[in-house]
């Protein structure tokens, strides 16, 4: 067994032992191999639970075109894990990444694990909305703000669950896609933002602020930007308002990430209601719920 196949087997072994979805492990395999042909050759040679291995192979075959697009996106090398030299560089890097990504695949640009499949993205979106509902942060009396709204995929179902929802993004391509998808929804709006703060919004103007997989890019732009956003979130929240964060940073242990989030919440005078939770089946996102007193 060559090294690449051995590493693929190692990734798949973790999948076989866990509750991870086939979509998540395929995303990880594509990120590792950057080659759908090599992955197609390796899959039949793997050992383990035959039922789960067949499911993985079928999922890969059913989403062949999307997997090829993801490999193309990865090979562009726009998603750097390194912390930017300054905030301006970090935001510009993020803008370039998501403008390029949304031009190739709207679905994959907001969730690689959707494999570019609209049905998979819809199911993953429903799961996020379900968690927000379970956590008790929705309501027709509430005004919501999404930081890093992408193509607006969460705003569409949320529009019937809150009084109003506005999304912000630094990527003109994302804002264009979201505006198109939200056409006809009277209680939604999308704004292109500088990514530096929430200055477009008045103090105590929101009941819910949420961010889904966008904070890792703030973290890569520097700690000062992250701390500023927590202060800004507290400012725009009304008393009793909630901040929901799904995924804080990439490449850190859960213990490390949770410690940072708790410290940030303390610094911003936000009460932590839920911390370091894994409420999803399709996605490996980690969640926190904070509240303004």
C-alpha positions in Angstrom: 0.0 0.0 0.0 1.5 3.3 -1.1 1.6 6.3 1.3 -1.3 8.1 -0.3 -3.6 5.1 -0.1 -2.4 4.5 3.5 -3.3 8.1 4.4 -6.7 7.8 2.6 -7.3 4.6 4.6 -6.4 6.4 7.8 -8.9 9.2 7.1 -11.6 6.7 6.2 -10.9 4.6 9.3 -11.8 7.7 11.4 -15.0 8.0 9.4 -15.8 4.4 10.0 -15.3 4.8 13.8 -17.3 8.0 14.1 -20.7 9.5 13.3 -19.3 11.8 10.6 -21.3 12.1 7.5 -20.1 10.7 4.1 -20.1 14.3 2.8 -17.7 15.4 5.5 -15.3 12.6 4.9 -15.4 13.1 1.2 -14.6 16.8 1.7 -11.6 15.8 3.8 -10.5 13.3 1.2 -10.7 15.8 -1.6 -8.7 18.3 0.5 -6.0 15.7 1.1 -5.8 14.2 -2.4 -6.7 17.2 -4.6 -7.3 14.5 -7.2 -10.7 12.8 -7.9 -9.0 10.2 -10.2 -6.6 9.1 -7.4 -9.5 9.0 -4.9 -11.6 6.9 -7.3 -8.7 4.4 -7.7 -8.2 4.2 -3.9 -11.7 3.7 -2.7 -12.2 0.1 -4.0 -9.0 -0.9 -2.2 -10.0 0.3 1.3 -10.9 -2.1 4.1 -13.5 -1.8 6.8 -17.3 -1.8 7.2 -18.5 -2.8 3.7 -21.9 -1.0 4.2 -20.3 2.3 5.1 -17.6 1.9 2.4 -20.3 1.3 -0.3 -22.2 4.4 1.0 -19.0 6.4 0.7 -18.3 5.2 -2.9 -21.9 5.8 -4.0 -21.9 9.3 -2.5 -18.6 10.0 -4.4 -20.0 8.7 -7.7 -23.4 10.6 -7.3 -21.5 13.9 -6.8 -18.7 13.4 -9.3 -19.1 16.8 -10.9 -19.3 18.7 -7.6 -16.2 16.8 -6.3 -14.2 17.9 -9.4 -15.3 21.5 -8.9 -14.1 21.3 -5.3 -10.7 20.0 -6.4 -10.5 22.9 -8.8 -11.3 25.4 -6.1 -8.7 23.9 -3.7 -6.0 24.0 -6.4 -6.4 27.7 -6.7 -4.6 28.0 -3.3 -6.7 31.1 -2.2 -7.7 29.6 1.2 -4.5 30.2 3.1 -4.4 28.9 6.7 -1.8 31.5 7.7 -2.7 34.5 9.8 -2.6 37.6 7.6 0.0 40.3 8.2 -2.7 42.8 9.0 -6.5 43.3 9.0 -6.5 44.8 5.5 -4.6 41.9 4.0 -6.9 39.4 5.8 -10.1 40.9 4.6 -8.8 41.3 1.0 -7.7 37.6 1.0 -11.2 36.6 2.2 -12.8 38.7 -0.5 -10.7 37.2 -3.3 -11.3 33.6 -1.9 -15.1 33.9 -1.8 -15.5 35.9 -5.0 -13.6 33.1 -6.8 -15.4 30.3 -5.0 -19.0 31.6 -5.6 -18.2 32.1 -9.3 -17.4 28.3 -9.5 -20.1 26.9 -7.3 -22.6 28.7 -5.1 -23.3 25.7 -3.0 -19.7 24.7 -2.4 -18.6 28.3 -1.7 -20.6 28.3 1.5 -20.2 24.6 2.5 -17.6 22.4 0.8 -19.2 19.4 2.4 -22.3 20.0 0.3 -20.2 18.7 -2.6 -21.9 21.3 -4.8 -25.2 19.5 -4.5 -28.2 21.8 -3.9 -30.1 19.0 -2.1 -27.3 18.3 0.3 -26.9 22.0 1.0 -30.6 22.4 1.6 -30.5 19.5 4.1 -27.5 21.0 5.9 -29.2 24.4 6.0 -32.4 22.8 7.5 -30.1 21.3 10.2 -28.7 24.6 11.1 -32.1 26.2 11.3 -33.3 23.3 13.5 -30.5 24.0 16.0 -31.3 27.7 16.1 -34.9 26.8 16.8 -33.9 24.2 19.5 -31.7 26.8 21.1 -34.7 29.2 21.4 -33.2 32.1 19.6 -35.8 32.5 16.8 -39.2 34.3 17.0 -41.4 36.6 14.8 -40.7 39.4 17.2 -36.9 39.3 16.6 -34.7 41.1 14.2 -31.6 39.1 13.1 -28.2 39.9 11.6 -26.0 37.4 9.9 -22.2 38.1 9.8 -20.8 36.4 6.6 -24.1 35.6 5.0 -22.6 34.1 1.8 -25.3 33.3 -0.8 -28.1 33.9 1.7 -28.9 30.2 2.1 -29.8 30.6 5.8 -31.7 33.8 5.4 -34.3 32.3 3.1 -35.7 29.8 5.7 -35.1 32.3 8.5 -37.3 34.9 6.8 -40.4 33.1 8.0 -39.0 32.5 11.5 -38.0 36.1 12.5 -39.4 39.6 12.0 -36.4 40.7 9.8 -33.0 39.4 8.8 -30.1 41.2 7.2 -26.9 39.7 6.0 -23.5 41.2 5.5 -20.5 39.9 3.5 -17.2 41.3 2.3 -17.5 39.5 -1.1 -19.4 41.3 -3.9 -19.9 38.0 -5.6 -21.6 36.5 -2.5 -23.7 39.6 -2.0 -24.9 39.4 -5.6 -25.8 35.8 -5.3 -27.6 36.4 -2.0 -29.5 39.4 -3.4 -30.7 37.2 -6.3 -31.8 34.3 -4.1 -33.6 36.7 -1.7 -35.6 38.5 -4.3 -39.2 38.7 -3.3 -38.5 38.3 0.5 -39.8 41.6 1.9 -38.2 41.3 5.3 -34.6 40.5 4.2 -31.7 42.6 2.9 -28.0 42.1 2.1 -25.2 44.6 2.6 -21.7 44.6 1.3 -19.5 45.4 4.3 -15.9 46.4 4.9 -15.5 43.5 7.3 -14.0 45.8 9.9 -16.9 46.4 12.2 -20.7 46.6 12.3 -20.9 50.3 11.8 -23.8 50.0 9.4 -26.1 49.0 12.3 -27.3 51.1 15.2 -26.8 50.3 18.9 -29.5 47.9 20.3 -31.0 47.3 16.9 -30.9 43.5 16.8 -32.3 40.6 18.9 -30.1 38.0 17.3 -26.7 38.0 15.7 -25.4 34.8 14.2 -22.4 33.6 12.2 -21.9 30.3 10.6 -18.4 29.3 9.6 -17.3 32.9 9.0 -15.4 33.6 12.2 -12.4 31.4 11.2 -11.7 34.0 8.5 -11.9 36.8 11.1 -9.4 34.9 13.2 -7.1 34.6 10.3 -7.2 38.4 10.0 -6.0 38.9 13.5 -7.1 38.9 17.1 -7.8 42.6 17.1 -10.5 42.2 14.5 -12.1 39.3 16.4 -12.2 41.3 19.6 -13.6 44.3 17.8 -16.4 42.2 16.4 -17.4 40.8 19.8 -17.6 44.3 21.1 -19.6 45.4 18.1 -22.0 42.4 18.5 -22.7 43.4 22.1 -23.3 47.0 20.9 -25.9 46.1 18.3 -27.7 43.6 20.5 -30.7 44.6 22.5 -30.8 43.6 26.1 -31.6 39.9 26.2 -30.3 39.5 22.6 -28.4 36.4 21.5 -25.2 35.8 19.6 -24.9 32.3 18.1 -21.4 31.3 16.8 -20.9 28.2 14.8 -17.2 27.5 14.3 -14.7 29.8 15.7 -11.4 28.8 14.2 -9.7 26.1 12.1 -6.7 24.1 13.1 -7.0 24.5 16.8 -8.0 22.0 19.4 -11.5 22.2 20.8 -10.1 23.0 24.2 -8.0 25.9 22.8 -10.9 27.2 20.7 -13.4 27.0 23.5 -11.0 28.8 25.9 -10.6 31.7 23.4 -14.3 32.0 22.9 -15.0 32.1 26.6 -12.4 34.7 27.1 -13.8 36.8 24.2 -17.3 36.5 25.7 -16.0 37.6 29.1 -14.2 40.6 27.6 -17.3 41.7 25.7 -19.5 41.2 28.7 -21.6 38.5 27.1 -23.1 35.7 29.2 -22.2 32.2 27.9 -25.4 30.0 27.7 -24.0 27.1 25.6 -20.4 26.3 24.9 -18.4 23.9 22.8 -21.4 21.9 21.5 -21.5 19.6 18.5 -25.2 19.7 17.5 -25.0 18.6 13.9 -25.0 15.3 12.1 -24.2 16.4 8.5 -21.5 18.9 9.6 -18.8 19.0 12.2 -19.5 22.6 13.3 -19.0 23.5 16.9 -21.4 26.0 18.5 -21.7 28.6 21.2 -24.6 30.7 22.4 -24.0 34.0 24.2 -26.5 36.5 25.6 -26.4 40.2 26.4 -27.7 40.9 29.8 
